[in-house]
Amino acid sequence: MARRRKFRGRDVNGIVIIDKPTGASSNDVLQRVKRLYGAAKAGHTGSLDPLATGVLPVCLGEATKLSQYLLDSDKSYRTVAKLGIRTATGDSEGEVIQERPVAVTERDVEAVLEKFRGPGEQIPSMYSAIKHNGQPLYKLAREGIEVERKARPINIYRLAMTAFRGDEIELEVDCSKGTYIRTLVEDIGEMLGCGAHIIDLRRLKAGPYCEEGSFTLEALEQVRDGGGHKGLDDLLMSQDSAVSQMPAVALGEASSFYLLQGQSIQVPRAPTSGFVRIYRSMSDAPDIFLGIGEITDEGLVAPRRLIKQKD
């Protein structure tokens, strides 16, 4: 009797934007989305703390090849900071380790915020997902182990106070990759002289994706129940949407063939440096996204991350 072939999941490609609920880890959300879609392959594009909510892009199939570009993208957040209390984790889930009186005004806060705007450096929290010898820092922290962390360059493009409630401040932050909001809030609290921790955190934007285009897990389940996989697939963003900030390069049939064989090619009027989106462009058919290329020192377009094409 022939053995039944194990089902490994659907060949589905694209990006779905999840509105992550509080209390769930990013991996929990990823696994639920993968099961809902019945996808063979899935990956998220940067962890959100269990406490945090908001935009979590999930890449399916070939789109996982582009997840690194989303990891490197800018982000936007809204957070509420509680002044006067420091916790072990920098958020409301940690043990209180210090309490101090709060005697600050809106003017005091604005003066401190100005010091954090623009390029700077930040020492990541021990409760971040950065790995040390293969172990996430937060796992070491929970075991009572603290390791030295090097300061990392960051850029805070916008830091605005949207509400002031005495011992609570609401902030909106537009920042570069690698910026830890809990660390930012702790540093602001220290400069105010009273300490602080976050009690609410929501990601509003990740790269090109905003919360307006996101779906809750419950909404996805309703779509699946009403329209099956076809209904879910209709919610997917195209793979090239992940790198929409890159300039586009169009190739003819011959150039596309050589590029897909791994060869660098000459493209008239291509950018002179950096990464590019590459498309096969035919007069009698829609453009087809081939992947990511990079301009070499010789001015050629070299393939860097190609998308597998359907037969």
FITI-609686 format. One record per residue: residue number from 1; residue in three letters; x, y, z of N, C-alpha, C in turn. Coordinates in steps of 0.2 Angstrom, whole numbers. Each point is the difference from the previous one (the first is absolute). Layout:
BEGIN
[NUM; 'ala'; [X; Y; Z]; [X; Y; Z]; [X; Y; Z]]
...
This chain:
BEGIN
[1; 'met'; [4; -6; 0]; [-4; 6; 0]; [4; 6; 0]]
[2; 'ala'; [-1; 5; -5]; [4; 6; 0]; [-1; 4; 6]]
[3; 'arg'; [5; 3; 2]; [0; 5; 6]; [-3; 7; -2]]
[4; 'arg'; [-4; 2; 4]; [-3; 7; -2]; [5; 5; 1]]
[5; 'arg'; [0; 4; -5]; [5; 6; 0]; [-2; 5; 6]]
[6; 'lys'; [5; 2; 4]; [-2; 5; 5]; [-2; 7; -3]]
[7; 'phe'; [-5; 3; 2]; [-2; 6; -2]; [5; 6; 3]]
[8; 'arg'; [3; 4; -4]; [5; 4; 3]; [-2; 8; -1]]
[9; 'gly'; [-6; 1; -2]; [-3; 6; 0]; [-1; 3; -7]]
[10; 'arg'; [-4; 5; -1]; [-1; 3; -6]; [6; 5; -2]]
[11; 'asp'; [0; 0; -7]; [5; 5; -3]; [-3; 6; -1]]
[12; 'val'; [0; 4; 5]; [-4; 7; 0]; [6; 5; 2]]
[13; 'asn'; [0; 6; -4]; [5; 5; 0]; [-3; 7; 1]]
[14; 'gly'; [2; 3; 5]; [-2; 7; 1]; [1; 2; 7]]
[15; 'ile'; [-3; 6; 2]; [1; 3; 6]; [-7; 2; 3]]
[16; 'val'; [-1; -2; 6]; [-6; 2; 4]; [2; 4; 6]]
[17; 'ile'; [-3; 5; 1]; [1; 5; 6]; [-4; -2; 5]]
[18; 'ile'; [3; -2; 6]; [-4; -2; 6]; [0; 6; 5]]
[19; 'asp'; [-6; 1; 3]; [0; 4; 6]; [1; -4; 6]]
[20; 'lys'; [6; -1; 2]; [1; -4; 6]; [-3; 1; 6]]
[21; 'pro'; [-3; -5; 3]; [-4; 2; 7]; [5; 0; 6]]
[22; 'thr'; [-1; 3; 5]; [4; 0; 6]; [0; -7; 3]]
[23; 'gly'; [5; -2; 3]; [1; -6; 4]; [2; -6; -5]]
[24; 'ala'; [0; 1; -6]; [3; -5; -5]; [7; 1; -2]]
[25; 'ser'; [4; -5; -1]; [7; 1; -2]; [-1; 1; -8]]
[26; 'ser'; [5; 3; -3]; [0; 0; -8]; [0; -7; -3]]
[27; 'asn'; [4; -4; 3]; [0; -7; -2]; [-7; -4; 0]]
[28; 'asp'; [-4; 2; 6]; [-6; -3; 0]; [-5; 2; -5]]
[29; 'val'; [1; 7; -2]; [-4; 3; -5]; [2; -3; -7]]
[30; 'leu'; [6; -1; -1]; [3; -3; -6]; [-3; -7; -1]]
[31; 'gln'; [0; -4; 5]; [-2; -7; -1]; [-8; 0; -1]]
[32; 'arg'; [-4; 4; 3]; [-7; 0; -1]; [-1; 2; -8]]
[33; 'val'; [3; 5; -2]; [-1; 3; -7]; [2; -6; -5]]
[34; 'lys'; [6; -3; 1]; [2; -6; -4]; [-5; -5; 0]]
[35; 'arg'; [-3; -2; 6]; [-5; -5; 0]; [-7; 2; -4]]
[36; 'leu'; [-2; 7; 1]; [-6; 2; -3]; [1; 0; -8]]
[37; 'tyr'; [6; 2; -2]; [1; 0; -8]; [2; -7; -2]]
[38; 'gly'; [2; -5; 4]; [2; -6; -2]; [6; 0; -4]]
[39; 'ala'; [5; 5; 2]; [6; 2; -4]; [5; -5; 2]]
[40; 'ala'; [4; -2; -5]; [6; -4; 0]; [6; 4; 4]]
[41; 'lys'; [0; 7; -1]; [5; 3; 3]; [-2; 7; 2]]
[42; 'ala'; [2; 3; 6]; [-2; 6; 2]; [6; 3; 5]]
[43; 'gly'; [0; 7; 0]; [5; 3; 5]; [-3; 7; 1]]
[44; 'his'; [2; 2; 6]; [-2; 7; 2]; [6; 5; -1]]
[45; 'thr'; [-1; 6; 1]; [5; 5; -2]; [2; 4; 6]]
[46; 'gly'; [2; -3; 5]; [2; 4; 6]; [-5; -1; 6]]
[47; 'ser'; [3; -2; 6]; [-5; -2; 5]; [-3; 6; 3]]
[48; 'leu'; [-6; 0; 3]; [-3; 4; 4]; [-1; -3; 7]]
[49; 'asp'; [2; 4; 5]; [-1; -3; 7]; [-7; -3; 1]]
[50; 'pro'; [-1; -5; 4]; [-7; -2; 2]; [-5; 6; 2]]
[51; 'leu'; [3; 4; 4]; [-4; 6; 2]; [-2; 4; -5]]
[52; 'ala'; [4; 1; -6]; [-2; 4; -5]; [-5; -2; -5]]
[53; 'thr'; [-3; 5; -3]; [-5; -2; -5]; [2; 4; -7]]
[54; 'gly'; [-4; -2; -5]; [1; 4; -6]; [3; -4; -6]]
[55; 'val'; [3; 4; -5]; [2; -2; -6]; [6; -6; 0]]
[56; 'leu'; [-2; -6; -2]; [5; -5; -1]; [-1; -3; -7]]
[57; 'pro'; [4; 1; -5]; [0; -3; -6]; [2; -7; 0]]
[58; 'val'; [-4; -4; -3]; [1; -8; 0]; [1; -1; -8]]
[59; 'cys'; [6; -3; -1]; [2; -2; -7]; [-2; -7; -1]]
[60; 'leu'; [-3; -2; -6]; [-1; -7; -1]; [3; -2; -7]]
[61; 'gly'; [3; -6; 0]; [3; -3; -6]; [6; 4; -2]]
[62; 'glu'; [0; 2; -6]; [6; 3; -3]; [1; 7; 3]]
[63; 'ala'; [-5; 3; 3]; [1; 7; 3]; [5; -1; 6]]
[64; 'thr'; [1; -5; 3]; [4; -1; 6]; [7; 2; -2]]
[65; 'lys'; [2; 0; -7]; [6; 2; -2]; [2; 7; 1]]
[66; 'leu'; [-6; 4; 0]; [1; 7; 1]; [-1; 3; 7]]
[67; 'ser'; [-1; -5; 5]; [-1; 2; 7]; [6; 5; 2]]
[68; 'gln'; [6; -2; -2]; [5; 4; 3]; [0; 8; -2]]
[69; 'tyr'; [-3; 1; -5]; [-1; 7; -2]; [-5; 4; 4]]
[70; 'leu'; [-5; -4; 2]; [-4; 3; 5]; [3; 0; 7]]
[71; 'leu'; [4; -4; 2]; [3; 0; 6]; [4; 7; 1]]
[72; 'asp'; [3; 1; -6]; [5; 6; 0]; [-4; 7; -1]]
[73; 'ser'; [-7; 0; -1]; [-4; 6; -1]; [-1; 4; 6]]
[74; 'asp'; [-2; 6; -1]; [-2; 5; 5]; [-7; -3; 3]]
[75; 'lys'; [-1; 2; 6]; [-6; -1; 4]; [-3; 6; 3]]
[76; 'ser'; [-7; -1; 2]; [-3; 5; 4]; [-4; -3; 5]]
[77; 'tyr'; [0; 4; 6]; [-3; -3; 6]; [-4; 5; 4]]
[78; 'arg'; [-5; -2; 4]; [-3; 4; 5]; [0; -3; 6]]
[79; 'thr'; [3; 3; 6]; [1; -3; 6]; [-3; 5; 6]]
[80; 'val'; [-2; -3; 5]; [-1; 3; 6]; [5; -2; 6]]
[81; 'ala'; [3; 6; 2]; [5; -1; 5]; [-2; 2; 7]]
[82; 'lys'; [1; -5; 5]; [-2; 2; 7]; [6; 3; 4]]
[83; 'leu'; [0; 6; 2]; [5; 3; 3]; [0; -2; 8]]
[84; 'gly'; [6; 0; 3]; [1; -1; 7]; [2; -7; 2]]
[85; 'ile'; [-1; -4; -5]; [1; -7; 2]; [5; -4; -5]]
[86; 'arg'; [5; -3; 2]; [4; -4; -4]; [-1; -7; 1]]
[87; 'thr'; [0; -4; -5]; [-1; -8; 1]; [6; -3; -3]]
[88; 'ala'; [0; -7; 2]; [6; -4; -2]; [0; -1; -8]]
[89; 'thr'; [-6; 0; -3]; [0; -1; -7]; [-1; 6; -4]]
[90; 'gly'; [-2; 6; 3]; [-1; 6; -4]; [-7; 1; -2]]
[91; 'asp'; [-5; -5; 2]; [-7; 0; -2]; [-4; -2; 6]]
[92; 'ser'; [-6; 0; 0]; [-5; -1; 5]; [0; -7; 3]]
[93; 'glu'; [3; -5; -4]; [0; -7; 2]; [6; -2; 5]]
[94; 'gly'; [5; 5; 1]; [5; -1; 4]; [0; 2; 7]]
[95; 'glu'; [4; -3; 4]; [0; 2; 7]; [2; 7; 1]]
[96; 'val'; [-4; 4; 5]; [2; 7; 1]; [7; 0; 4]]
[97; 'ile'; [5; 3; -2]; [6; 1; 3]; [2; 6; 3]]
[98; 'gln'; [-4; 5; -2]; [1; 7; 3]; [-6; 5; -1]]
[99; 'glu'; [-1; 3; 5]; [-6; 5; -1]; [3; 7; 3]]
[100; 'arg'; [-2; 5; -4]; [2; 7; 2]; [-5; 5; -2]]
[101; 'pro'; [0; 6; 4]; [-6; 5; -1]; [1; 3; -7]]
[102; 'val'; [-6; 2; -3]; [0; 3; -6]; [-2; 7; 0]]
[103; 'ala'; [4; 4; -2]; [-1; 8; 1]; [2; 3; -7]]
[104; 'val'; [-3; -2; -5]; [2; 2; -7]; [-5; 4; -3]]
[105; 'thr'; [1; 5; -5]; [-5; 3; -3]; [1; -2; -8]]
[106; 'glu'; [-5; 2; -4]; [0; -1; -7]; [6; 3; -3]]
[107; 'arg'; [2; 6; 3]; [6; 3; -3]; [6; -4; 2]]
[108; 'asp'; [0; -3; 6]; [6; -4; 1]; [1; -6; -4]]
[109; 'val'; [-6; -3; -2]; [0; -6; -4]; [2; 2; -7]]
[110; 'glu'; [-2; 6; -3]; [2; 2; -7]; [7; 1; 0]]
[111; 'ala'; [3; 3; 5]; [7; 2; 0]; [4; -7; 0]]
[112; 'val'; [-2; -5; 3]; [4; -6; 0]; [-1; -4; -6]]
[113; 'leu'; [-6; 0; -3]; [-1; -3; -6]; [4; 2; -6]]
[114; 'glu'; [1; 7; 0]; [4; 3; -5]; [7; -3; 0]]
[115; 'lys'; [3; -2; 6]; [7; -3; 0]; [0; -7; -3]]
[116; 'phe'; [-6; -3; -1]; [0; -7; -3]; [-1; 0; -8]]
[117; 'arg'; [-2; 6; -2]; [-2; 0; -8]; [7; 0; -4]]
[118; 'gly'; [-1; -3; -6]; [6; -1; -4]; [4; -6; 1]]
[119; 'pro'; [6; 0; -3]; [4; -6; 0]; [3; 0; 7]]
[120; 'gly'; [2; -6; 3]; [3; -1; 6]; [1; -8; 1]]
[121; 'glu'; [2; -2; 6]; [1; -7; 2]; [-4; -2; 6]]
[122; 'gln'; [-1; -6; 0]; [-5; -3; 5]; [3; -7; 2]]
[123; 'ile'; [0; -1; 6]; [2; -7; 3]; [-6; -4; 1]]
[124; 'pro'; [0; -6; -4]; [-7; -4; 0]; [-1; -3; 7]]
[125; 'ser'; [-6; 0; 2]; [-3; -3; 6]; [2; -8; 0]]
[126; 'met'; [1; -2; 6]; [2; -7; 1]; [-7; -4; -1]]
[127; 'tyr'; [-5; 3; -1]; [-7; -3; -2]; [-1; 1; -7]]
[128; 'ser'; [5; 1; -4]; [-1; 0; -7]; [1; -7; -3]]
[129; 'ala'; [-2; -1; -7]; [1; -6; -3]; [7; -1; -3]]
[130; 'ile'; [5; 5; 1]; [6; -1; -3]; [4; -6; 3]]
[131; 'lys'; [4; -4; -4]; [2; -6; 2]; [8; 1; 2]]
[132; 'his'; [1; -4; 6]; [7; 0; 2]; [2; -7; 1]]
[133; 'asn'; [5; -2; -4]; [2; -7; -1]; [-6; -5; -1]]
[134; 'gly'; [-4; 3; -5]; [-6; -4; -2]; [-6; 0; 4]]
[135; 'gln'; [1; 3; 6]; [-6; 1; 5]; [-3; 7; 0]]
[136; 'pro'; [-7; 1; -1]; [-3; 6; 1]; [2; 3; 6]]
[137; 'leu'; [1; 7; 0]; [2; 3; 7]; [-6; -1; 5]]
[138; 'tyr'; [-6; 0; -2]; [-5; 0; 5]; [0; -7; 3]]
[139; 'lys'; [2; -5; -3]; [0; -6; 3]; [6; 0; 6]]
[140; 'leu'; [5; 3; -2]; [6; 0; 5]; [-3; 5; 6]]
[141; 'ala'; [-3; 5; -2]; [-3; 5; 6]; [-4; -4; 5]]
[142; 'arg'; [-5; -4; -3]; [-4; -4; 4]; [3; -5; 5]]
[143; 'glu'; [7; -2; -2]; [4; -4; 4]; [4; 4; 5]]
[144; 'gly'; [-1; 6; 0]; [4; 4; 4]; [7; 2; -3]]
[145; 'ile'; [1; -1; -6]; [7; 1; -3]; [0; 6; -4]]
[146; 'glu'; [5; 4; 1]; [0; 7; -3]; [7; 0; -4]]
[147; 'val'; [0; 1; -6]; [6; 1; -4]; [1; 7; -3]]
[148; 'glu'; [6; 1; -2]; [2; 7; -2]; [-3; 1; -7]]
[149; 'arg'; [-3; 5; -1]; [-3; 2; -7]; [3; 6; -3]]
[150; 'lys'; [2; 0; -6]; [3; 6; -3]; [-5; 5; -2]]
[151; 'ala'; [1; 6; 0]; [-5; 5; -2]; [0; 0; -8]]
[152; 'arg'; [-6; 1; -3]; [-1; -1; -7]; [-3; 7; -2]]
[153; 'pro'; [2; 1; -7]; [-2; 7; -3]; [-8; -1; -1]]
[154; 'ile'; [-3; 5; 1]; [-8; 1; -2]; [-1; 7; -2]]
[155; 'asn'; [-6; 1; -3]; [-2; 6; -2]; [-7; 1; 2]]
[156; 'ile'; [-2; 5; 4]; [-7; 2; 2]; [-2; 6; -5]]
[157; 'tyr'; [-4; -2; -5]; [-2; 6; -4]; [-5; 4; 3]]
[158; 'arg'; [-5; -3; 4]; [-5; 4; 3]; [-1; -3; 6]]
[159; 'leu'; [-1; 5; 5]; [-2; -2; 7]; [-4; 5; 3]]
[160; 'ala'; [-7; -1; 0]; [-5; 5; 2]; [-4; -3; 6]]
[161; 'met'; [-1; 5; 5]; [-5; -1; 5]; [-7; 1; -2]]
[162; 'thr'; [-4; -5; 0]; [-7; 1; -2]; [-5; 1; 6]]
[163; 'ala'; [2; -1; 6]; [-4; 0; 6]; [5; 1; 6]]
[164; 'phe'; [-2; 4; 5]; [3; 1; 6]; [-5; -1; 6]]
[165; 'arg'; [1; -5; 4]; [-5; -1; 6]; [4; 0; 6]]
[166; 'gly'; [4; 4; 2]; [4; 0; 6]; [5; -5; 0]]
[167; 'asp'; [-2; -6; 2]; [5; -5; 1]; [0; -5; -6]]
[168; 'glu'; [-4; 2; -5]; [0; -4; -6]; [1; 4; -6]]
[169; 'ile'; [4; -2; -5]; [1; 4; -6]; [-1; -5; -6]]
[170; 'glu'; [-4; 3; -5]; [-1; -4; -6]; [5; 2; -6]]
[171; 'leu'; [4; -4; -3]; [4; 2; -5]; [-1; -3; -6]]
[172; 'glu'; [2; 3; -6]; [0; -3; -6]; [7; 0; -3]]
[173; 'val'; [3; -5; -3]; [7; -1; -1]; [1; -2; -8]]
[174; 'asp'; [3; 3; -4]; [2; -2; -6]; [8; -1; 0]]
[175; 'cys'; [2; -7; -1]; [7; -1; 1]; [3; -5; -5]]
[176; 'ser'; [6; -1; 0]; [4; -4; -4]; [0; -7; 3]]
[177; 'lys'; [2; -5; -4]; [0; -7; 3]; [4; -1; 6]]
[178; 'gly'; [-1; -4; 4]; [4; -1; 6]; [-1; 4; 6]]
[179; 'thr'; [-5; 5; -1]; [-2; 4; 6]; [-5; -4; 5]]
[180; 'tyr'; [2; 0; 6]; [-4; -3; 5]; [-4; 5; 4]]
[181; 'ile'; [-6; 0; 0]; [-5; 5; 3]; [1; -1; 7]]
[182; 'arg'; [0; -6; 3]; [1; 0; 7]; [6; 3; 3]]
[183; 'thr'; [5; -1; -4]; [7; 3; 2]; [-1; 8; -1]]
[184; 'leu'; [-3; 2; -5]; [-1; 7; -1]; [-4; 3; 6]]
[185; 'val'; [-5; -3; 2]; [-5; 3; 5]; [4; 0; 7]]
[186; 'glu'; [4; -6; 1]; [4; 0; 6]; [5; 6; 0]]
[187; 'asp'; [4; 1; -5]; [4; 5; -1]; [-3; 7; 1]]
[188; 'ile'; [-6; 1; -2]; [-3; 7; 1]; [-2; 0; 7]]
[189; 'gly'; [-2; -5; 3]; [-2; 0; 7]; [6; 2; 5]]
[190; 'glu'; [6; -3; -2]; [6; 2; 4]; [2; 7; -1]]
[191; 'met'; [-1; 3; -6]; [2; 7; -1]; [-5; 5; 3]]
[192; 'leu'; [-6; -3; 1]; [-5; 4; 4]; [1; 0; 7]]
[193; 'gly'; [4; -5; 2]; [2; -1; 7]; [-5; -4; 4]]
[194; 'cys'; [-5; -3; -3]; [-5; -4; 4]; [-1; -7; -2]]
[195; 'gly'; [4; -2; -6]; [-1; -7; -2]; [-7; -1; -4]]
[196; 'ala'; [0; -5; -4]; [-6; -1; -4]; [0; -7; -3]]
[197; 'his'; [-6; -3; -1]; [-1; -6; -4]; [-6; 0; -5]]
[198; 'ile'; [0; -4; -5]; [-6; 0; -4]; [-6; -4; 3]]
[199; 'ile'; [-6; 3; -1]; [-6; -4; 2]; [-4; -2; -6]]
[200; 'asp'; [2; 3; -6]; [-4; -1; -6]; [5; 1; -6]]
[201; 'leu'; [0; -5; -5]; [4; 1; -6]; [-3; -2; -6]]
[202; 'arg'; [-1; 4; -5]; [-3; -2; -6]; [4; 2; -6]]
[203; 'arg'; [2; -5; -5]; [3; 2; -6]; [-5; 2; -5]]
[204; 'leu'; [1; 6; -3]; [-4; 3; -4]; [2; -1; -8]]
[205; 'lys'; [6; -2; -1]; [3; 0; -7]; [6; -4; 0]]
[206; 'ala'; [1; -5; -5]; [6; -3; -1]; [2; 0; -7]]
[207; 'gly'; [5; 4; -2]; [2; 1; -7]; [-6; 3; -3]]
[208; 'pro'; [-3; -3; -6]; [-5; 3; -4]; [-7; -2; 3]]
[209; 'tyr'; [0; -4; 5]; [-7; -2; 3]; [-2; 3; 6]]
[210; 'cys'; [-7; 2; 0]; [-3; 4; 5]; [-5; -4; 3]]
[211; 'glu'; [-3; 3; 6]; [-5; -4; 4]; [-6; 0; -4]]
[212; 'glu'; [-2; 5; -4]; [-6; 0; -4]; [-1; -6; -5]]
[213; 'gly'; [6; -3; -2]; [-1; -6; -4]; [1; -6; 4]]
[214; 'ser'; [0; 0; 6]; [1; -6; 4]; [-7; -4; 2]]
[215; 'phe'; [1; -6; 2]; [-6; -5; 1]; [2; -3; 7]]
[216; 'thr'; [-5; -1; 4]; [0; -3; 6]; [0; -8; -2]]
[217; 'leu'; [2; -4; 5]; [0; -7; -1]; [-8; -3; -1]]
[218; 'glu'; [-4; 4; 4]; [-7; -2; 0]; [-3; 2; -6]]
[219; 'ala'; [2; 5; -3]; [-2; 2; -7]; [2; -5; -5]]
[220; 'leu'; [6; -2; 0]; [2; -5; -5]; [-4; -7; 1]]
[221; 'glu'; [-1; -2; 6]; [-4; -6; 1]; [-7; 1; -3]]
[222; 'gln'; [-3; 6; 1]; [-7; 1; -3]; [1; -1; -8]]
[223; 'val'; [5; 3; -3]; [1; 0; -7]; [1; -7; -2]]
[224; 'arg'; [4; -4; 4]; [1; -7; -2]; [-6; -4; 0]]
[225; 'asp'; [-4; 1; 6]; [-7; -3; 1]; [-5; 1; -6]]
[226; 'gly'; [1; 6; -3]; [-5; 2; -5]; [2; -1; -7]]
[227; 'gly'; [7; 1; -1]; [2; -1; -7]; [6; -4; -1]]
[228; 'gly'; [2; -4; 5]; [5; -5; 0]; [7; 3; -2]]
[229; 'his'; [4; -4; -3]; [7; 3; -1]; [0; 5; -6]]
[230; 'lys'; [-5; 0; -4]; [-1; 5; -5]; [-1; 7; 3]]
[231; 'gly'; [-4; 0; 5]; [-2; 6; 3]; [6; 3; 4]]
[232; 'leu'; [4; -4; 3]; [6; 2; 3]; [5; 2; -5]]
[233; 'asp'; [1; -3; -5]; [5; 2; -5]; [-1; 7; -3]]
[234; 'asp'; [-7; 2; -1]; [-2; 6; -2]; [3; 6; 4]]
[235; 'leu'; [2; -2; 7]; [2; 5; 4]; [7; 1; 0]]
[236; 'leu'; [4; -4; -4]; [7; 1; 0]; [3; 6; -4]]
[237; 'met'; [5; 3; 3]; [3; 5; -4]; [5; -3; -5]]
[238; 'ser'; [2; 3; -5]; [5; -3; -5]; [7; -1; 3]]
[239; 'gln'; [4; -4; -2]; [7; -1; 2]; [4; 6; 0]]
[240; 'asp'; [-1; 4; -6]; [4; 6; -1]; [-2; 6; 4]]
[241; 'ser'; [-5; -1; 3]; [-2; 6; 5]; [4; 1; 5]]
[242; 'ala'; [4; -6; 2]; [5; 0; 6]; [6; 5; -2]]
[243; 'val'; [1; 1; -6]; [6; 4; -2]; [-2; 6; -5]]
[244; 'ser'; [-6; 2; 1]; [-3; 5; -4]; [5; 7; 0]]
[245; 'gln'; [4; 1; 5]; [4; 6; 1]; [6; -1; -5]]
[246; 'met'; [1; -6; -3]; [6; 0; -4]; [-2; 2; -8]]
[247; 'pro'; [5; 3; -3]; [-2; 1; -7]; [-1; -6; -4]]
[248; 'ala'; [-4; 0; -6]; [-2; -6; -4]; [4; 0; -6]]
[249; 'val'; [2; -6; -2]; [4; -1; -6]; [-4; -5; -5]]
[250; 'ala'; [-2; 2; -6]; [-4; -5; -4]; [5; -3; -5]]
[251; 'leu'; [-1; -7; -1]; [5; -4; -5]; [-5; -3; -5]]
[252; 'gly'; [3; -1; -6]; [-3; -3; -5]; [1; -8; 1]]
[253; 'glu'; [-3; -4; -5]; [0; -7; 1]; [8; -3; 1]]
[254; 'ala'; [4; 2; -5]; [7; -2; 0]; [4; 1; 6]]
[255; 'ser'; [-1; 7; 2]; [4; 2; 6]; [-3; -4; 6]]
[256; 'ser'; [-6; -1; 1]; [-3; -3; 5]; [2; -7; 1]]
[257; 'phe'; [1; -4; -6]; [2; -6; 0]; [7; -1; 3]]
[258; 'tyr'; [5; 5; -2]; [7; -1; 2]; [0; 2; 8]]
[259; 'leu'; [-4; 5; 2]; [0; 2; 7]; [-2; -6; 4]]
[260; 'leu'; [-5; -4; -2]; [-3; -5; 4]; [5; -6; 0]]
[261; 'gln'; [5; 0; -4]; [6; -5; 0]; [5; 2; 4]]
[262; 'gly'; [-1; 6; 4]; [5; 2; 4]; [5; 5; -3]]
[263; 'gln'; [-1; 3; -6]; [5; 4; -3]; [-2; 7; 1]]
[264; 'ser'; [6; 4; 1]; [-1; 8; 0]; [-1; 2; -7]]
[265; 'ile'; [-5; 5; -1]; [-1; 3; -6]; [0; 7; -1]]
[266; 'gln'; [1; 3; -6]; [0; 7; -1]; [-7; 2; -1]]
[267; 'val'; [-2; 5; 3]; [-7; 3; -1]; [0; 7; -1]]
[268; 'pro'; [-2; 3; -6]; [0; 7; -1]; [-4; 4; 5]]
[269; 'arg'; [3; 6; 2]; [-3; 5; 4]; [-2; -3; 7]]
[270; 'ala'; [4; -5; 2]; [-1; -3; 7]; [3; 5; 5]]
[271; 'pro'; [-2; 0; 6]; [3; 4; 5]; [8; -2; 0]]
[272; 'thr'; [4; 4; 3]; [7; 0; 0]; [2; -4; 7]]
[273; 'ser'; [-4; -1; 5]; [2; -4; 6]; [-6; -2; 3]]
[274; 'gly'; [1; -5; 5]; [-5; -2; 5]; [-4; -6; -3]]
[275; 'phe'; [-5; -1; 4]; [-5; -6; -2]; [-5; 2; -4]]
[276; 'val'; [-3; -4; -5]; [-5; 1; -4]; [-5; -6; 0]]
[277; 'arg'; [-7; 2; -2]; [-5; -5; -1]; [1; -2; -8]]
[278; 'ile'; [0; -6; -1]; [0; -3; -7]; [-6; -3; -3]]
[279; 'tyr'; [-2; 2; -6]; [-6; -2; -3]; [1; -3; -7]]
[280; 'arg'; [-3; -5; -2]; [0; -2; -7]; [-6; 4; -3]]
[281; 'ser'; [1; 4; -5]; [-5; 4; -3]; [-1; -2; -7]]
[282; 'met'; [-6; -3; -2]; [-2; -2; -7]; [-6; 5; -2]]
[283; 'ser'; [0; 1; -6]; [-5; 5; -3]; [-7; -4; 0]]
[284; 'asp'; [0; -6; 0]; [-7; -4; 0]; [-2; -3; 6]]
[285; 'ala'; [4; 2; 6]; [-2; -4; 6]; [2; 5; 6]]
[286; 'pro'; [-3; -1; 6]; [2; 4; 6]; [7; -1; 2]]
[287; 'asp'; [3; 5; 3]; [7; -1; 2]; [0; -5; 6]]
[288; 'ile'; [6; -4; 0]; [1; -5; 5]; [5; 2; 4]]
[289; 'phe'; [-1; 0; 7]; [6; 2; 5]; [5; -6; 0]]
[290; 'leu'; [6; 1; -1]; [5; -5; 0]; [4; 0; 6]]
[291; 'gly'; [0; 5; 4]; [4; 1; 6]; [4; 6; 1]]
[292; 'ile'; [6; -1; 4]; [4; 6; 2]; [7; 0; -4]]
[293; 'gly'; [2; 5; -2]; [7; 0; -3]; [3; 6; 3]]
[294; 'glu'; [7; 0; -1]; [4; 5; 2]; [5; 3; -5]]
[295; 'ile'; [1; 6; -1]; [4; 3; -5]; [7; -1; 2]]
[296; 'thr'; [4; -3; -4]; [7; -1; 1]; [5; 6; -1]]
[297; 'asp'; [6; 0; 2]; [5; 5; -2]; [0; 1; -7]]
[298; 'glu'; [-1; -5; -4]; [1; 1; -7]; [-7; 2; -3]]
[299; 'gly'; [-5; 2; 4]; [-6; 2; -3]; [-5; -5; -2]]
[300; 'leu'; [1; -7; 1]; [-4; -5; -2]; [-5; -1; 6]]
[301; 'val'; [-6; -3; -2]; [-5; -3; 5]; [2; -7; 1]]
[302; 'ala'; [2; -1; 7]; [1; -7; 2]; [-6; -3; 4]]
[303; 'pro'; [-2; -6; -1]; [-5; -3; 4]; [2; -1; 7]]
[304; 'arg'; [-4; 2; 5]; [1; -1; 7]; [-5; -5; 3]]
[305; 'arg'; [-6; 1; -1]; [-5; -4; 3]; [-6; -1; -5]]
[306; 'leu'; [0; -6; -4]; [-4; -1; -5]; [-6; -4; 3]]
[307; 'ile'; [-6; 2; -3]; [-6; -4; 1]; [-1; -5; -4]]
[308; 'lys'; [-2; -6; 2]; [-1; -6; -4]; [-6; 1; -4]]
[309; 'gln'; [0; -1; -6]; [-5; 1; -5]; [-4; -6; -1]]
[310; 'lys'; [-7; 0; 0]; [-4; -5; -1]; [1; -3; -8]]
[311; 'asp'; [0; -7; 0]; [1; -3; -6]; [-6; 2; -5]]
